[in-house]
């Protein structure tokens, strides 16, 4: 079977997003491409650009020799300002670039998606599943209702480390923790989270438009 490469360029907000989203989104896009007429080899590359400034995003894209799709991450809260910025960036980028533009918009922030799979997060942090449920939510579809997902993650790290809350932030914000969850997170469970399902649907449409899906 012939192999067709797919390179996605990801623009994201901060360091923890760079630890988590490239791994997760590569797995998700690979899943979406499976079963097609050709074997697809997916890569996700992080662009060195300020996610708030369309001009720096365009400059970063122009420096790349080739890519197939732009993934633009922006947290979904507060909703009004997030939607306005996403549409501003989408408009400016698609005016000068022909590649599909797919928004990645977790609600409230990327850490909410880490909370969606209780078993995987419990293993990665090193606490019982019951501790994750107490800190966050038992059901994946409810994680968007967690008021402060990053705080919930920090409390899990503090519980695992047996430290006071004041020392939990450094423990939680570790590349290996975010990457471990991204590598094993149950995609079917994550699709129960409305914001991820919206990304999934938009990504599927982009892949179909590019001929990666039937």
Helices and strands as residue ranges (DSSP letters): E 3-11, H 15-33, E 39-46, H 54-62, E 69-73, H 79-96, E 100-104, H 111-114, H 118-125, H 129-135, G 140-145, H 149-161, G 165-167, H 168-172, H 175-184, H 187-190, H 194-210
